[in-house]
Amino acid sequence: MCQAGLLRNLCWLTAGIVFLAGSILHSQQTTDPLPELLLSQAIEIALNGNDAVKNAKLDVSKSEWQVSEAKSRRLPETSIELFAAANLNSPSFTYKEGVFGTVNGQPVPSTDVSINLSDGITGYAVASVAQPLTQLYKINIAVRMQELSVELSKEQFRGKQQSIVADVKQAYYAILQAESALEAQKALILQYKETDRVASEYLAQESVLLSDSLEVKAKLAQAQHQMVVLKNNLETDKEHLNNLLGRDIDTPFRTQSTPPATAEEMDLKVARQTALRQRPEMKEAEIDVSRAGLDLKLAKAQYIPDVGGAIRYFSPINTQILPQNIVSAGLALTWEPIDWGRRKDKVKQKGITVEQSTNQLQDVRAKVLLDVDNTFRKLEESRSLISVAQAARDASNEKLREVSDKFKQSAVLLRDVLQQQAAVASANHDYEESLLALLNATAEFEKALGEQ
């Protein structure tokens, strides 16, 4: 009986220790700060982990291997062909009497002779080595075109990087704005709670109406609901950023505050020149013009006959009369003298493509300049607006402080406090929106310049 009681106490003690250890561990986990994620770190993680960026990088590697494949066409081409079969009939060579003349007055052969081609399985083996000569001109054009494809893949990879960087910046800025809005909402809730406390005291003193007190509580409940909405939006923004970084969407992190205006002023003329020099779209359009020109050269090269050196080895299998080893070397020519205008039509098509790619280059140039001009002006407007929103927010907060103090002294009505609190909420919202607009405008301007 005593042992049973001792065992029961020991079990309860063990359970208590486990519970206490779990509580301590949970307390440590909840108090440990989340790992800080800098904007520069987020960009680096995205460039290394985003799936779209990875695929663009793989396209570059694939294009480089295609260049190696195209260069191999310059080397001799080897081929081996083996053929073995059973004859369905009985082919034979028949030599008529005296077909080879006479010897000592006797015909050779003296009678008709029939020799079977083979007995059973027959066939042949052919091996050849061909070195292109005149084709090297076409092959070199094809190699250069493939090298341009590598350059194009690199520009597309750079463009994908720039796009991801801009997306990461905007997502990061959205989190900063959401966190700032959350802090502002917390401060507003504290204001509502203080107003509710004072209003409850006045209600007990019959200095305010019950409807006024209930209105304060309604405003407080509405502010707390908005707090829940802001928290959910913040979690959604964090999941979106984690997805852009190519990691688990539940990865915890905290951001670092970023100054609202970090981008330096740049002259519009300098910005245009920078964009034309750095934008991947410009490089891609220029590469397309070069590729179209090479494609035109390749079409004209079809007029050149294909001439190459060749060595061939031929050996019949299981035959009784054919020679067993035949080796020959020489030149092989392939040419289509009459194509009924097909080559000329193709040259015309490629010439039109060259003209189209040139027009496309001019169109891309114009779009780049329009993009730079537009983002430059939006950034200028956002910088101006943030100053207005900051001043309005500061004025509203100061006004609320003054009105709240007067309300405590019964110098103003409760309605005045509620109106000013609504004004503060509106000013905070306007400031957060203008802050996000400024940060996004900065990211869009950097993207328009072709920077990373």
C-alpha positions in Angstrom: 0.0 0.0 0.0 2.8 2.3 0.9 4.7 1.4 -2.2 1.7 2.1 -4.3 1.3 5.6 -2.8 5.0 6.3 -3.3 4.8 5.2 -6.9 1.7 7.5 -7.4 3.6 10.4 -5.9 6.6 9.7 -8.1 4.4 9.7 -11.2 2.8 13.0 -10.2 6.3 14.5 -9.6 7.6 13.3 -12.9 4.5 14.7 -14.7 5.0 18.0 -12.9 8.7 18.2 -14.0 7.8 17.4 -17.6 5.1 20.1 -17.5 7.5 22.6 -16.0 10.2 21.8 -18.5 7.7 22.2 -21.4 6.5 25.5 -20.0 10.1 26.8 -19.7 10.9 25.7 -23.2 7.7 27.3 -24.6 8.5 30.5 -22.7 12.0 30.6 -24.2 10.6 30.0 -27.7 8.0 32.7 -27.4 10.5 35.2 -26.0 13.3 34.5 -28.5 13.3 37.2 -31.2 12.6 36.1 -34.7 15.6 36.0 -37.0 16.1 39.4 -38.7 15.9 39.4 -42.5 17.6 42.3 -44.2 16.4 43.5 -47.6 19.8 42.7 -49.1 19.6 39.2 -47.6 16.2 38.7 -49.0 17.4 39.6 -52.5 20.4 37.3 -52.2 18.2 34.4 -51.1 15.7 35.0 -53.9 18.4 35.1 -56.6 19.7 31.8 -55.3 16.4 30.0 -54.4 13.7 31.3 -56.7 12.6 28.6 -59.1 12.0 31.0 -62.0 15.6 32.4 -61.6 17.0 28.8 -61.4 15.3 27.9 -64.7 16.6 31.0 -66.4 20.1 30.1 -65.3 19.6 26.5 -66.5 18.6 28.0 -69.9 22.0 29.7 -70.1 23.8 26.4 -69.4 21.7 24.6 -72.0 22.5 27.3 -74.6 26.3 26.9 -73.9 26.1 23.2 -74.5 24.3 23.9 -77.8 27.3 26.0 -78.8 29.6 23.0 -78.2 27.2 20.9 -80.2 27.3 23.3 -83.1 31.1 23.5 -83.1 31.4 19.8 -83.3 29.9 20.0 -86.9 33.3 21.4 -88.0 35.0 18.0 -87.3 34.9 15.0 -89.6 31.6 13.1 -89.6 32.0 9.3 -89.1 29.4 6.7 -89.8 29.2 2.9 -89.8 26.4 0.9 -91.5 25.9 -2.9 -91.2 23.3 -4.8 -93.1 22.7 -8.6 -92.8 19.8 -10.5 -94.5 18.8 -13.9 -95.8 18.0 -14.0 -99.5 14.5 -15.0 -100.4 15.5 -16.1 -103.8 18.8 -17.7 -105.1 20.8 -14.9 -106.9 23.7 -16.2 -108.9 26.2 -15.0 -111.5 26.1 -16.9 -114.8 29.1 -16.9 -117.1 28.3 -17.9 -120.7 30.6 -20.3 -122.6 33.6 -18.4 -124.0 32.7 -15.1 -122.3 36.4 -14.7 -121.3 37.7 -15.6 -124.7 39.7 -18.7 -125.7 42.9 -20.2 -124.5 44.7 -22.6 -126.9 41.7 -22.7 -129.0 39.4 -23.6 -126.1 36.6 -21.3 -124.9 36.8 -20.0 -121.4 34.7 -21.2 -119.7 34.2 -24.2 -121.8 30.5 -24.4 -120.7 28.0 -22.1 -119.1 28.9 -21.7 -115.4 26.5 -20.5 -112.6 28.0 -19.3 -109.3 25.7 -18.5 -106.4 26.2 -15.1 -104.8 26.2 -16.5 -101.3 25.0 -19.4 -99.2 22.7 -18.4 -96.4 23.1 -15.0 -94.7 24.6 -12.1 -96.7 25.0 -8.4 -96.4 27.6 -5.7 -96.3 29.5 -3.3 -94.0 30.2 0.3 -94.9 32.3 2.8 -92.9 32.9 6.4 -93.9 34.7 9.5 -92.7 33.6 12.8 -94.3 35.3 16.2 -93.6 33.1 19.3 -94.5 34.9 21.9 -96.6 32.6 24.5 -98.2 30.1 23.7 -95.5 32.4 25.2 -92.9 31.2 28.7 -93.9 27.6 27.7 -93.0 28.7 25.9 -89.9 30.6 29.0 -88.6 27.5 31.1 -89.2 25.4 28.6 -87.2 27.9 28.6 -84.4 27.9 32.4 -84.2 24.0 32.3 -84.2 24.2 29.8 -81.3 26.6 32.1 -79.4 24.2 34.9 -79.8 21.6 32.6 -78.3 23.8 32.2 -75.3 24.0 36.0 -75.0 20.3 36.2 -75.3 19.8 33.6 -72.6 22.1 35.6 -70.3 20.1 38.8 -70.9 16.9 36.9 -70.2 18.4 35.5 -67.0 19.5 39.0 -66.0 16.0 40.3 -66.8 14.5 37.6 -64.7 16.8 38.5 -61.8 15.8 42.2 -62.1 12.2 41.2 -62.1 12.5 39.1 -59.0 14.6 41.7 -57.2 11.8 44.3 -57.9 9.2 41.8 -56.7 11.2 41.1 -53.5 11.6 44.8 -52.8 7.9 45.5 -53.2 7.0 42.5 -51.1 9.5 43.6 -48.4 8.2 47.1 -48.5 4.6 45.9 -48.2 5.6 44.1 -45.0 7.3 47.2 -43.7 4.1 49.2 -44.4 1.9 46.6 -42.8 4.1 46.5 -39.7 4.1 50.3 -39.5 0.3 50.3 -39.9 0.0 47.7 -37.2 2.0 49.9 -34.7 -0.1 52.9 -35.6 -3.2 50.9 -35.0 -2.0 49.7 -31.6 -1.4 53.3 -30.6 -4.9 54.2 -31.8 -6.4 51.4 -29.8 -4.6 52.6 -26.7 -6.1 56.0 -27.3 -9.6 54.5 -27.6 -9.1 52.5 -24.4 -8.1 55.6 -22.6 -11.1 57.5 -24.0 -13.3 54.7 -23.0 -11.9 54.7 -19.5 -12.5 58.5 -19.1 -15.9 58.2 -20.7 -16.9 55.4 -18.2 -15.9 57.7 -15.3 -17.9 60.6 -16.7 -20.9 58.2 -17.3 -20.8 57.2 -13.6 -20.8 61.0 -12.8 -23.6 61.5 -15.4 -21.4 63.9 -17.3 -21.9 62.1 -20.6 -24.8 60.2 -22.1 -24.9 56.4 -22.3 -25.0 56.6 -26.1 -21.7 58.5 -26.1 -20.1 55.9 -24.0 -21.5 53.1 -26.2 -20.2 54.9 -29.3 -16.7 54.9 -27.8 -16.9 51.2 -27.2 -18.1 50.7 -30.8 -15.1 52.6 -32.1 -12.8 50.6 -29.9 -14.3 47.3 -31.2 -14.0 48.6 -34.8 -10.3 49.5 -34.2 -9.6 46.1 -32.6 -11.3 44.4 -35.7 -9.0 46.5 -37.9 -6.1 45.2 -35.9 -7.0 41.6 -36.7 -7.3 42.5 -40.4 -3.9 44.2 -40.4 -2.3 41.1 -38.6 -3.8 38.8 -41.2 -2.6 41.0 -44.1 0.9 41.0 -42.5 1.0 37.2 -42.3 -0.2 37.0 -46.0 2.6 39.4 -47.1 5.2 37.4 -45.2 4.0 34.2 -46.9 4.2 35.9 -50.2 7.8 37.0 -49.6 8.9 33.6 -48.4 7.4 32.1 -51.6 9.4 34.6 -53.7 12.5 33.6 -51.8 11.9 30.0 -52.8 11.6 28.7 -49.2 8.9 27.4 -46.9 6.1 30.0 -46.6 6.0 29.5 -42.8 9.6 30.5 -42.3 9.6 33.0 -39.5 11.5 36.3 -39.8 11.3 40.0 -38.9 12.2 42.9 -41.1 14.5 45.8 -40.6 13.2 49.4 -40.9 14.1 51.1 -44.1 14.4 54.9 -44.5 11.5 56.1 -46.7 13.7 58.0 -49.1 17.0 56.4 -49.9 17.2 56.7 -53.7 19.4 59.7 -54.8 18.1 62.2 -57.3 19.2 61.5 -60.8 19.0 63.7 -63.8 16.4 62.4 -66.3 18.9 62.5 -69.2 21.4 60.5 -67.2 18.6 58.0 -66.2 17.7 57.5 -69.9 21.3 56.8 -70.9 21.7 54.4 -68.0 18.6 52.5 -68.9 19.5 52.2 -72.6 22.9 50.8 -71.5 21.6 48.4 -68.8 18.2 47.3 -69.7 18.1 43.6 -70.8 15.3 44.4 -73.3 17.7 46.6 -75.2 20.4 43.9 -75.3 17.8 41.3 -76.4 16.6 43.5 -79.2 20.1 44.2 -80.4 20.9 40.4 -80.3 17.8 39.7 -82.4 19.0 42.2 -85.0 22.4 40.4 -85.2 20.7 37.0 -85.3 18.4 38.1 -88.2 21.5 39.3 -90.1 23.3 36.0 -89.6 20.1 34.1 -90.6 20.1 36.1 -93.9 23.7 35.1 -94.5 22.9 31.5 -93.9 20.0 31.7 -96.4 22.4 33.1 -99.1 25.0 30.4 -98.3 22.5 27.8 -99.6 23.7 28.8 -103.1 27.1 27.3 -102.3 27.5 23.6 -103.2 28.4 21.3 -100.3 31.9 19.9 -101.1 33.8 17.7 -98.6 36.5 15.2 -98.5 35.5 11.6 -97.8 37.0 8.2 -97.2 34.8 5.1 -97.5 35.3 1.4 -96.8 33.0 -1.2 -98.2 33.0 -5.0 -97.5 30.4 -7.5 -98.7 29.6 -10.2 -96.2 29.5 -14.0 -97.0 29.8 -13.6 -100.8 31.7 -15.9 -103.1 32.6 -13.7 -106.0 32.6 -10.0 -104.9 35.9 -8.5 -103.5 35.9 -8.4 -99.7 37.6 -5.0 -99.0 37.1 -1.9 -101.0 38.6 1.4 -99.8 38.2 4.7 -101.6 39.0 8.4 -101.0 37.9 11.5 -102.8 35.7 14.5 -102.9 31.9 14.4 -102.4 29.7 17.2 -103.9 26.1 17.8 -103.2 24.2 20.5 -105.0 20.7 21.3 -106.2 21.2 23.2 -109.4 17.5 24.0 -110.0 15.4 24.8 -107.0 12.6 26.7 -108.8 13.3 29.9 -106.9 13.1 28.4 -103.4 16.4 29.8 -102.2 15.7 33.2 -103.6 12.3 33.3 -101.8 14.0 32.3 -98.6 16.5 35.1 -98.9 13.7 37.6 -99.4 11.9 36.3 -96.3 15.1 36.6 -94.2 15.6 40.2 -95.5 12.2 41.1 -94.3 13.0 39.6 -90.9 16.1 41.8 -90.6 13.9 44.9 -91.3 11.4 43.7 -88.7 14.0 43.2 -86.0 15.4 46.6 -86.7 12.0 48.1 -86.3 11.5 46.1 -83.1 14.7 47.5 -81.7 13.5 51.1 -82.2 10.2 50.2 -80.6 11.9 48.7 -77.5 14.1 51.7 -77.2 11.1 54.0 -77.2 9.3 51.8 -74.6 12.4 51.8 -72.3 12.5 55.6 -72.5 8.8 55.9 -71.7 9.2 53.6 -68.8 12.1 55.6 -67.4 10.3 58.9 -67.8 7.1 57.5 -66.2 8.8 55.9 -63.2 11.1 59.0 -62.7 8.0 61.3 -62.5 6.2 58.9 -60.1 9.2 58.8 -57.8 9.3 62.6 -57.8 5.6 62.7 -57.0 5.9 60.1 -54.2 8.7 62.0 -52.6 6.6 65.1 -52.5 3.5 63.3 -51.2 5.4 61.6 -48.3 6.3 65.0 -46.9 2.6 66.1 -47.1 1.4 62.9 -45.4 4.1 63.1 -42.7 3.1 66.7 -41.8 -0.6 65.8 -41.8 0.0 62.8 -39.5 2.1 64.8 -37.1 -0.6 67.6 -37.0 -3.4 65.1 -36.4 -1.6 63.3 -33.6 -0.8 66.6 -31.8 -4.4 67.7 -32.2 -5.6 64.4 -30.7 -3.3 64.9 -27.8 -4.6 68.4 -27.2 -8.2 67.3 -27.5 -7.8 64.3 -25.2 -6.2 66.5 -22.5 -9.1 69.0 -22.8 -11.6 66.1 -22.6 -10.1 65.0 -19.4 -10.6 68.5 -18.1 -14.2 68.5 -19.5 -13.3 71.4 -21.8 -14.4 69.6 -25.0 -17.2 67.1 -25.9 -16.6 63.4 -26.3 -17.7 63.8 -29.9 -14.7 66.1 -30.6 -12.4 63.4 -29.3 -14.0 60.7 -31.5 -13.8 62.9 -34.5 -10.1 63.6 -33.9 -9.4 60.0 -33.4 -11.0 59.2 -36.7 -8.9 62.0 -38.3 -5.7 60.4 -36.8 -6.7 57.0 -38.2 -7.3 58.6 -41.6 -3.9 60.5 -41.5 -2.1 57.3 -40.4 -3.7 55.4 -43.4 -2.7 58.2 -45.8 0.9 58.2 -44.5 1.2 54.4 -44.8 -0.2 54.5 -48.3 2.2 57.3 -49.3 5.1 55.5 -47.7 4.4 52.3 -49.6 3.9 54.3 -52.8 7.3 55.9 -52.3 9.1 52.6 -51.7 7.4 50.9 -54.6 8.2 53.9 -56.9 11.8 53.6 -55.8 11.9 49.9 -56.7 10.1 50.5 -60.0 12.6 53.3 -60.9 15.6 51.1 -60.1 14.0 48.3 -62.3 13.5 50.8 -65.1 17.2 51.7 -65.0 18.1 48.0 -65.3 19.7 47.9 -61.9 19.8 45.0 -59.4 
